[in-house]
Amino acid sequence: MAILVTGGAGYIGSICVEELLRQDHEVIVIDNLQEGHREAVSPEATLFVGDIGDRFLLDRLFHDFHIETVMHFAAEATVEFSMKHPQIFFETNVAKGLVLLNVMKENDCSRMIFSSTAALFGNPEYMPIDESHPVKPINAYGESKLMYEKILDWYHAAYGLRYNSFRYFNAAGASKALGEAHKKESHLIPIILSTALGQRDKLYIFGSDYPTEDGTCVRDYLHVIDIAQAHILGLDNLEKRPKAKYNLGNGVGFTNLEVLKTSEKVSGKTIPFEFADRRMGDPDRLVASSDLAKEELMWNPRYDTLEDIIRSAWEWHSKHPQGYKS
């Protein structure tokens, strides 16, 4: 099957490309390399450096490669940035995403796997968060993803688009060859590991007085390969369930201090840290349920412990201390 992966040079997209190639799919990647890395794309895939808002490039790709399915990862995704620059998020995640959908429609491609976010739920009313939980985004990032899911609903009703959408919080870990290397890092695990490598003086943990086991936030972490596998399982599921939304999570969550202590255990290093003030809008717990994905997709995560997740990340960061620059 010829599959177009948007954002396929990014962290999650590149590992999904790696997994798709293992299953002998023909993979075409489009990425503007704003956050992605050319080195992260397997030479077995065909990479086009370009933007999902470029109608002419997209039309050429669909024509030349007879693309049957789109896996859509390309997005602006930094929550804090979305609050300062919502225009950029709505332009990229909604307007340019609409260009992609329209080119798909014009080229008779009616299959999409959409990488969404659990941020569209906003502050949780109960946990773990399942698919019935109200959607009330509290940032422009979550709002833009929710808007796009609503567009997918309308394209399904009007044009027969088949889609599966996957909502998750924190991707973590690495494959043997590929890992997390954002140009401006904001995720906890890679920040902890860069501190362990001596690239930062100390780690800052925001908030120590939350109503949790140790006073720090509880967050949901999933291995990036398990997230990629869920997306790939969606390919066959499109025929049986052409309009489906799935939450992906570990169902339990881990505190920031648990993540730190596990990282120290895995790395064998003492990692200096300091508590800082809470960040505005940080809920005390965010945990998603994966029950529906497990039931309908037969999705079974391979990495079911925090230690396994962090160990894979540590192995990659240790070998690539400068990310893809090395």
Contacts in CASP RR format, 6 or more apart in sequence:
PFRMAT RR
TARGET T0000
AUTHOR 0000-0000-0000
METHOD contacts of the structure
MODEL  1
MAILVTGGAGYIGSICVEELLRQDHEVIVIDNLQEGHREAVSPEATLFVG
DIGDRFLLDRLFHDFHIETVMHFAAEATVEFSMKHPQIFFETNVAKGLVL
LNVMKENDCSRMIFSSTAALFGNPEYMPIDESHPVKPINAYGESKLMYEK
ILDWYHAAYGLRYNSFRYFNAAGASKALGEAHKKESHLIPIILSTALGQR
DKLYIFGSDYPTEDGTCVRDYLHVIDIAQAHILGLDNLEKRPKAKYNLGN
GVGFTNLEVLKTSEKVSGKTIPFEFADRRMGDPDRLVASSDLAKEELMWN
PRYDTLEDIIRSAWEWHSKHPQGYKS
1 25 0 8 1.000
1 26 0 8 1.000
1 68 0 8 1.000
1 69 0 8 1.000
1 235 0 8 1.000
2 25 0 8 1.000
2 26 0 8 1.000
2 28 0 8 1.000
2 65 0 8 1.000
2 66 0 8 1.000
2 67 0 8 1.000
2 68 0 8 1.000
2 69 0 8 1.000
3 20 0 8 1.000
3 25 0 8 1.000
3 26 0 8 1.000
3 27 0 8 1.000
3 28 0 8 1.000
3 67 0 8 1.000
3 68 0 8 1.000
3 69 0 8 1.000
3 70 0 8 1.000
3 71 0 8 1.000
3 235 0 8 1.000
4 28 0 8 1.000
4 29 0 8 1.000
4 30 0 8 1.000
4 61 0 8 1.000
4 62 0 8 1.000
4 65 0 8 1.000
4 67 0 8 1.000
4 69 0 8 1.000
4 70 0 8 1.000
4 71 0 8 1.000
5 13 0 8 1.000
5 16 0 8 1.000
5 17 0 8 1.000
5 20 0 8 1.000
5 27 0 8 1.000
5 28 0 8 1.000
5 29 0 8 1.000
5 30 0 8 1.000
5 45 0 8 1.000
5 70 0 8 1.000
5 71 0 8 1.000
5 73 0 8 1.000
6 30 0 8 1.000
6 31 0 8 1.000
6 52 0 8 1.000
6 70 0 8 1.000
6 71 0 8 1.000
6 72 0 8 1.000
6 73 0 8 1.000
6 74 0 8 1.000
6 100 0 8 1.000
7 13 0 8 1.000
7 29 0 8 1.000
7 30 0 8 1.000
7 31 0 8 1.000
7 36 0 8 1.000
7 52 0 8 1.000
7 73 0 8 1.000
7 74 0 8 1.000
8 14 0 8 1.000
8 16 0 8 1.000
8 17 0 8 1.000
8 29 0 8 1.000
8 30 0 8 1.000
8 31 0 8 1.000
8 36 0 8 1.000
8 40 0 8 1.000
8 41 0 8 1.000
8 73 0 8 1.000
8 74 0 8 1.000
9 29 0 8 1.000
9 31 0 8 1.000
9 33 0 8 1.000
9 36 0 8 1.000
9 37 0 8 1.000
9 38 0 8 1.000
9 40 0 8 1.000
9 41 0 8 1.000
9 47 0 8 1.000
10 31 0 8 1.000
10 35 0 8 1.000
10 36 0 8 1.000
10 37 0 8 1.000
10 40 0 8 1.000
10 73 0 8 1.000
11 36 0 8 1.000
11 40 0 8 1.000
11 171 0 8 1.000
11 178 0 8 1.000
11 179 0 8 1.000
11 180 0 8 1.000
11 181 0 8 1.000
11 182 0 8 1.000
11 224 0 8 1.000
12 73 0 8 1.000
12 115 0 8 1.000
12 171 0 8 1.000
12 224 0 8 1.000
12 227 0 8 1.000
12 228 0 8 1.000
13 71 0 8 1.000
13 73 0 8 1.000
13 115 0 8 1.000
13 228 0 8 1.000
14 36 0 8 1.000
14 37 0 8 1.000
14 40 0 8 1.000
14 41 0 8 1.000
14 42 0 8 1.000
14 178 0 8 1.000
15 174 0 8 1.000
15 175 0 8 1.000
15 178 0 8 1.000
15 179 0 8 1.000
15 224 0 8 1.000
15 225 0 8 1.000
15 228 0 8 1.000
16 71 0 8 1.000
16 73 0 8 1.000
16 227 0 8 1.000
16 228 0 8 1.000
16 231 0 8 1.000
16 232 0 8 1.000
17 27 0 8 1.000
17 29 0 8 1.000
17 41 0 8 1.000
17 42 0 8 1.000
17 45 0 8 1.000
18 42 0 8 1.000
18 175 0 8 1.000
18 177 0 8 1.000
18 178 0 8 1.000
18 228 0 8 1.000
19 225 0 8 1.000
19 228 0 8 1.000
19 229 0 8 1.000
19 232 0 8 1.000
20 27 0 8 1.000
20 71 0 8 1.000
20 232 0 8 1.000
21 27 0 8 1.000
21 42 0 8 1.000
21 44 0 8 1.000
21 45 0 8 1.000
23 232 0 8 1.000
26 65 0 8 1.000
27 42 0 8 1.000
27 44 0 8 1.000
27 45 0 8 1.000
27 46 0 8 1.000
28 45 0 8 1.000
28 46 0 8 1.000
28 48 0 8 1.000
28 61 0 8 1.000
28 65 0 8 1.000
28 67 0 8 1.000
29 41 0 8 1.000
29 45 0 8 1.000
29 46 0 8 1.000
29 47 0 8 1.000
29 48 0 8 1.000
30 47 0 8 1.000
30 48 0 8 1.000
30 50 0 8 1.000
30 51 0 8 1.000
30 52 0 8 1.000
30 57 0 8 1.000
30 58 0 8 1.000
30 61 0 8 1.000
30 74 0 8 1.000
31 41 0 8 1.000
31 47 0 8 1.000
31 48 0 8 1.000
31 49 0 8 1.000
31 50 0 8 1.000
31 74 0 8 1.000
32 49 0 8 1.000
32 50 0 8 1.000
32 51 0 8 1.000
32 52 0 8 1.000
32 74 0 8 1.000
33 49 0 8 1.000
35 182 0 8 1.000
35 183 0 8 1.000
37 181 0 8 1.000
37 324 0 8 1.000
38 47 0 8 1.000
38 49 0 8 1.000
39 324 0 8 1.000
40 178 0 8 1.000
40 179 0 8 1.000
40 181 0 8 1.000
40 324 0 8 1.000
41 47 0 8 1.000
46 65 0 8 1.000
48 57 0 8 1.000
48 61 0 8 1.000
50 57 0 8 1.000
51 57 0 8 1.000
51 96 0 8 1.000
52 58 0 8 1.000
52 74 0 8 1.000
52 92 0 8 1.000
52 96 0 8 1.000
52 97 0 8 1.000
52 99 0 8 1.000
52 100 0 8 1.000
53 95 0 8 1.000
53 96 0 8 1.000
53 97 0 8 1.000
53 99 0 8 1.000
53 100 0 8 1.000
54 99 0 8 1.000
55 99 0 8 1.000
55 102 0 8 1.000
55 103 0 8 1.000
58 99 0 8 1.000
58 100 0 8 1.000
58 103 0 8 1.000
59 103 0 8 1.000
59 106 0 8 1.000
59 107 0 8 1.000
61 67 0 8 1.000
62 103 0 8 1.000
62 104 0 8 1.000
62 107 0 8 1.000
62 109 0 8 1.000
63 107 0 8 1.000
67 107 0 8 1.000
67 109 0 8 1.000
68 109 0 8 1.000
68 111 0 8 1.000
69 109 0 8 1.000
69 111 0 8 1.000
69 112 0 8 1.000
69 113 0 8 1.000
69 235 0 8 1.000
69 238 0 8 1.000
70 100 0 8 1.000
70 104 0 8 1.000
70 109 0 8 1.000
70 111 0 8 1.000
70 112 0 8 1.000
70 113 0 8 1.000
71 112 0 8 1.000
71 113 0 8 1.000
71 115 0 8 1.000
71 231 0 8 1.000
72 97 0 8 1.000
72 100 0 8 1.000
72 112 0 8 1.000
72 113 0 8 1.000
72 114 0 8 1.000
72 115 0 8 1.000
73 115 0 8 1.000
74 92 0 8 1.000
74 96 0 8 1.000
75 92 0 8 1.000
75 93 0 8 1.000
75 115 0 8 1.000
75 144 0 8 1.000
75 145 0 8 1.000
76 82 0 8 1.000
76 88 0 8 1.000
76 89 0 8 1.000
76 92 0 8 1.000
76 93 0 8 1.000
76 141 0 8 1.000
76 144 0 8 1.000
77 117 0 8 1.000
77 141 0 8 1.000
78 141 0 8 1.000
78 184 0 8 1.000
78 186 0 8 1.000
79 119 0 8 1.000
79 139 0 8 1.000
79 141 0 8 1.000
79 142 0 8 1.000
80 186 0 8 1.000
81 88 0 8 1.000
82 88 0 8 1.000
82 89 0 8 1.000
82 139 0 8 1.000
82 140 0 8 1.000
82 141 0 8 1.000
82 142 0 8 1.000
82 144 0 8 1.000
83 139 0 8 1.000
83 140 0 8 1.000
86 140 0 8 1.000
86 143 0 8 1.000
89 140 0 8 1.000
89 141 0 8 1.000
89 143 0 8 1.000
89 144 0 8 1.000
90 140 0 8 1.000
90 144 0 8 1.000
90 147 0 8 1.000
92 144 0 8 1.000
93 141 0 8 1.000
93 144 0 8 1.000
93 145 0 8 1.000
93 147 0 8 1.000
93 148 0 8 1.000
94 144 0 8 1.000
94 147 0 8 1.000
94 148 0 8 1.000
94 151 0 8 1.000
97 148 0 8 1.000
98 151 0 8 1.000
101 112 0 8 1.000
101 151 0 8 1.000
101 152 0 8 1.000
101 155 0 8 1.000
101 161 0 8 1.000
104 110 0 8 1.000
104 112 0 8 1.000
104 161 0 8 1.000
105 155 0 8 1.000
105 159 0 8 1.000
105 161 0 8 1.000
110 159 0 8 1.000
110 160 0 8 1.000
110 161 0 8 1.000
110 162 0 8 1.000
111 161 0 8 1.000
111 162 0 8 1.000
111 163 0 8 1.000
111 235 0 8 1.000
111 238 0 8 1.000
112 152 0 8 1.000
112 161 0 8 1.000
112 162 0 8 1.000
112 163 0 8 1.000
112 164 0 8 1.000
113 163 0 8 1.000
113 164 0 8 1.000
113 166 0 8 1.000
113 231 0 8 1.000
113 234 0 8 1.000
113 235 0 8 1.000
113 238 0 8 1.000
114 148 0 8 1.000
114 149 0 8 1.000
114 152 0 8 1.000
114 163 0 8 1.000
114 164 0 8 1.000
114 165 0 8 1.000
114 166 0 8 1.000
115 166 0 8 1.000
115 231 0 8 1.000
116 145 0 8 1.000
116 148 0 8 1.000
116 149 0 8 1.000
116 165 0 8 1.000
116 166 0 8 1.000
116 167 0 8 1.000
116 245 0 8 1.000
117 141 0 8 1.000
117 142 0 8 1.000
117 145 0 8 1.000
117 167 0 8 1.000
117 168 0 8 1.000
117 169 0 8 1.000
118 129 0 8 1.000
118 167 0 8 1.000
118 168 0 8 1.000
118 169 0 8 1.000
118 220 0 8 1.000
118 247 0 8 1.000
118 286 0 8 1.000
118 288 0 8 1.000
119 137 0 8 1.000
119 139 0 8 1.000
119 141 0 8 1.000
119 142 0 8 1.000
119 145 0 8 1.000
119 169 0 8 1.000
120 135 0 8 1.000
120 137 0 8 1.000
120 142 0 8 1.000
120 143 0 8 1.000
120 145 0 8 1.000
120 146 0 8 1.000
120 149 0 8 1.000
120 167 0 8 1.000
121 129 0 8 1.000
121 133 0 8 1.000
121 134 0 8 1.000
121 135 0 8 1.000
121 136 0 8 1.000
121 137 0 8 1.000
121 167 0 8 1.000
122 135 0 8 1.000
122 136 0 8 1.000
122 137 0 8 1.000
122 138 0 8 1.000
122 142 0 8 1.000
122 283 0 8 1.000
123 136 0 8 1.000
123 138 0 8 1.000
123 281 0 8 1.000
123 283 0 8 1.000
124 133 0 8 1.000
124 283 0 8 1.000
124 285 0 8 1.000
124 286 0 8 1.000
124 287 0 8 1.000
125 133 0 8 1.000
125 134 0 8 1.000
126 133 0 8 1.000
127 285 0 8 1.000
127 286 0 8 1.000
127 287 0 8 1.000
128 249 0 8 1.000
128 251 0 8 1.000
128 287 0 8 1.000
128 288 0 8 1.000
128 289 0 8 1.000
129 247 0 8 1.000
129 286 0 8 1.000
129 287 0 8 1.000
129 288 0 8 1.000
129 289 0 8 1.000
130 247 0 8 1.000
130 288 0 8 1.000
130 289 0 8 1.000
130 291 0 8 1.000
130 292 0 8 1.000
131 245 0 8 1.000
131 246 0 8 1.000
131 247 0 8 1.000
131 292 0 8 1.000
135 146 0 8 1.000
137 143 0 8 1.000
137 145 0 8 1.000
137 146 0 8 1.000
138 281 0 8 1.000
149 165 0 8 1.000
149 245 0 8 1.000
152 161 0 8 1.000
152 163 0 8 1.000
152 165 0 8 1.000
152 243 0 8 1.000
153 243 0 8 1.000
155 161 0 8 1.000
155 163 0 8 1.000
156 162 0 8 1.000
156 163 0 8 1.000
156 242 0 8 1.000
156 243 0 8 1.000
160 242 0 8 1.000
161 242 0 8 1.000
162 238 0 8 1.000
162 239 0 8 1.000
162 242 0 8 1.000
162 243 0 8 1.000
163 238 0 8 1.000
163 242 0 8 1.000
163 243 0 8 1.000
163 244 0 8 1.000
164 234 0 8 1.000
164 237 0 8 1.000
164 238 0 8 1.000
164 241 0 8 1.000
164 244 0 8 1.000
164 245 0 8 1.000
164 246 0 8 1.000
165 244 0 8 1.000
165 245 0 8 1.000
165 246 0 8 1.000
166 227 0 8 1.000
166 230 0 8 1.000
166 231 0 8 1.000
166 245 0 8 1.000
166 246 0 8 1.000
166 248 0 8 1.000
166 293 0 8 1.000
167 245 0 8 1.000
167 246 0 8 1.000
167 247 0 8 1.000
167 248 0 8 1.000
167 288 0 8 1.000
168 220 0 8 1.000
168 222 0 8 1.000
168 227 0 8 1.000
168 247 0 8 1.000
168 248 0 8 1.000
168 249 0 8 1.000
168 288 0 8 1.000
169 219 0 8 1.000
169 220 0 8 1.000
169 221 0 8 1.000
169 222 0 8 1.000
169 249 0 8 1.000
169 286 0 8 1.000
169 288 0 8 1.000
170 187 0 8 1.000
170 188 0 8 1.000
170 189 0 8 1.000
170 219 0 8 1.000
170 220 0 8 1.000
170 221 0 8 1.000
170 222 0 8 1.000
171 180 0 8 1.000
171 222 0 8 1.000
171 223 0 8 1.000
171 224 0 8 1.000
171 227 0 8 1.000
172 180 0 8 1.000
172 187 0 8 1.000
172 189 0 8 1.000
172 221 0 8 1.000
172 222 0 8 1.000
172 223 0 8 1.000
172 224 0 8 1.000
172 309 0 8 1.000
172 310 0 8 1.000
172 313 0 8 1.000
173 179 0 8 1.000
173 180 0 8 1.000
173 189 0 8 1.000
173 223 0 8 1.000
173 224 0 8 1.000
173 225 0 8 1.000
173 303 0 8 1.000
173 309 0 8 1.000
173 310 0 8 1.000
173 312 0 8 1.000
173 313 0 8 1.000
173 316 0 8 1.000
174 180 0 8 1.000
174 224 0 8 1.000
174 312 0 8 1.000
174 313 0 8 1.000
174 315 0 8 1.000
174 316 0 8 1.000
174 317 0 8 1.000
175 224 0 8 1.000
175 225 0 8 1.000
175 312 0 8 1.000
175 316 0 8 1.000
176 315 0 8 1.000
176 316 0 8 1.000
178 316 0 8 1.000
179 224 0 8 1.000
179 313 0 8 1.000
179 316 0 8 1.000
179 317 0 8 1.000
179 320 0 8 1.000
179 323 0 8 1.000
180 187 0 8 1.000
180 189 0 8 1.000
180 190 0 8 1.000
180 224 0 8 1.000
180 313 0 8 1.000
180 316 0 8 1.000
181 190 0 8 1.000
181 320 0 8 1.000
181 323 0 8 1.000
181 324 0 8 1.000
182 190 0 8 1.000
185 191 0 8 1.000
185 194 0 8 1.000
188 219 0 8 1.000
188 256 0 8 1.000
188 259 0 8 1.000
189 221 0 8 1.000
189 259 0 8 1.000
189 263 0 8 1.000
189 309 0 8 1.000
189 310 0 8 1.000
189 313 0 8 1.000
190 313 0 8 1.000
190 317 0 8 1.000
191 200 0 8 1.000
191 203 0 8 1.000
192 203 0 8 1.000
192 259 0 8 1.000
192 260 0 8 1.000
192 263 0 8 1.000
192 271 0 8 1.000
193 263 0 8 1.000
193 267 0 8 1.000
193 310 0 8 1.000
193 313 0 8 1.000
193 314 0 8 1.000
193 317 0 8 1.000
194 200 0 8 1.000
194 317 0 8 1.000
195 201 0 8 1.000
195 202 0 8 1.000
195 203 0 8 1.000
195 271 0 8 1.000
195 272 0 8 1.000
195 273 0 8 1.000
196 263 0 8 1.000
196 264 0 8 1.000
196 267 0 8 1.000
196 269 0 8 1.000
196 271 0 8 1.000
196 314 0 8 1.000
197 317 0 8 1.000
197 318 0 8 1.000
197 321 0 8 1.000
199 321 0 8 1.000
201 272 0 8 1.000
202 272 0 8 1.000
202 273 0 8 1.000
202 274 0 8 1.000
203 260 0 8 1.000
203 271 0 8 1.000
203 272 0 8 1.000
203 273 0 8 1.000
203 274 0 8 1.000
204 273 0 8 1.000
204 274 0 8 1.000
204 275 0 8 1.000
204 276 0 8 1.000
205 216 0 8 1.000
205 256 0 8 1.000
205 257 0 8 1.000
205 260 0 8 1.000
205 273 0 8 1.000
205 274 0 8 1.000
205 275 0 8 1.000
205 276 0 8 1.000
206 217 0 8 1.000
206 256 0 8 1.000
206 275 0 8 1.000
206 276 0 8 1.000
206 277 0 8 1.000
206 278 0 8 1.000
206 279 0 8 1.000
206 282 0 8 1.000
207 215 0 8 1.000
207 216 0 8 1.000
207 217 0 8 1.000
207 275 0 8 1.000
207 276 0 8 1.000
207 277 0 8 1.000
207 278 0 8 1.000
207 279 0 8 1.000
207 282 0 8 1.000
208 215 0 8 1.000
208 216 0 8 1.000
208 275 0 8 1.000
209 215 0 8 1.000
209 278 0 8 1.000
210 216 0 8 1.000
210 217 0 8 1.000
210 218 0 8 1.000
210 278 0 8 1.000
210 284 0 8 1.000
211 284 0 8 1.000
212 218 0 8 1.000
212 255 0 8 1.000
212 284 0 8 1.000
212 285 0 8 1.000
213 255 0 8 1.000
214 255 0 8 1.000
214 257 0 8 1.000
214 258 0 8 1.000
215 255 0 8 1.000
215 257 0 8 1.000
216 255 0 8 1.000
216 256 0 8 1.000
216 257 0 8 1.000
217 255 0 8 1.000
217 256 0 8 1.000
217 282 0 8 1.000
217 283 0 8 1.000
217 284 0 8 1.000
217 285 0 8 1.000
217 286 0 8 1.000
218 253 0 8 1.000
218 254 0 8 1.000
218 255 0 8 1.000
218 284 0 8 1.000
218 285 0 8 1.000
218 286 0 8 1.000
218 287 0 8 1.000
219 253 0 8 1.000
219 254 0 8 1.000
219 256 0 8 1.000
219 259 0 8 1.000
219 286 0 8 1.000
219 287 0 8 1.000
220 249 0 8 1.000
220 250 0 8 1.000
220 251 0 8 1.000
220 252 0 8 1.000
220 253 0 8 1.000
220 286 0 8 1.000
220 287 0 8 1.000
220 288 0 8 1.000
221 250 0 8 1.000
221 253 0 8 1.000
221 254 0 8 1.000
221 259 0 8 1.000
221 306 0 8 1.000
221 309 0 8 1.000
222 248 0 8 1.000
222 249 0 8 1.000
222 250 0 8 1.000
222 301 0 8 1.000
222 303 0 8 1.000
222 309 0 8 1.000
223 301 0 8 1.000
223 302 0 8 1.000
223 303 0 8 1.000
223 308 0 8 1.000
223 309 0 8 1.000
223 312 0 8 1.000
225 302 0 8 1.000
225 303 0 8 1.000
226 248 0 8 1.000
226 299 0 8 1.000
226 301 0 8 1.000
226 302 0 8 1.000
226 303 0 8 1.000
227 248 0 8 1.000
229 299 0 8 1.000
229 301 0 8 1.000
229 302 0 8 1.000
230 246 0 8 1.000
230 248 0 8 1.000
230 293 0 8 1.000
230 297 0 8 1.000
230 299 0 8 1.000
233 297 0 8 1.000
233 298 0 8 1.000
233 299 0 8 1.000
234 297 0 8 1.000
237 244 0 8 1.000
237 296 0 8 1.000
237 297 0 8 1.000
241 296 0 8 1.000
244 296 0 8 1.000
246 290 0 8 1.000
246 292 0 8 1.000
246 293 0 8 1.000
246 296 0 8 1.000
246 297 0 8 1.000
247 288 0 8 1.000
247 289 0 8 1.000
247 290 0 8 1.000
247 292 0 8 1.000
247 293 0 8 1.000
248 288 0 8 1.000
248 290 0 8 1.000
248 293 0 8 1.000
248 299 0 8 1.000
249 287 0 8 1.000
249 288 0 8 1.000
249 289 0 8 1.000
249 290 0 8 1.000
250 287 0 8 1.000
250 288 0 8 1.000
250 290 0 8 1.000
250 301 0 8 1.000
250 304 0 8 1.000
251 287 0 8 1.000
251 288 0 8 1.000
251 289 0 8 1.000
251 290 0 8 1.000
252 287 0 8 1.000
253 285 0 8 1.000
253 287 0 8 1.000
254 262 0 8 1.000
254 306 0 8 1.000
258 306 0 8 1.000
259 306 0 8 1.000
259 310 0 8 1.000
260 271 0 8 1.000
260 273 0 8 1.000
262 306 0 8 1.000
262 307 0 8 1.000
262 310 0 8 1.000
263 271 0 8 1.000
263 310 0 8 1.000
263 314 0 8 1.000
264 270 0 8 1.000
264 271 0 8 1.000
265 307 0 8 1.000
266 307 0 8 1.000
266 310 0 8 1.000
266 311 0 8 1.000
266 314 0 8 1.000
267 314 0 8 1.000
290 299 0 8 1.000
290 301 0 8 1.000
293 299 0 8 1.000
294 300 0 8 1.000
303 309 0 8 1.000
303 312 0 8 1.000
317 323 0 8 1.000
320 326 0 8 1.000
END
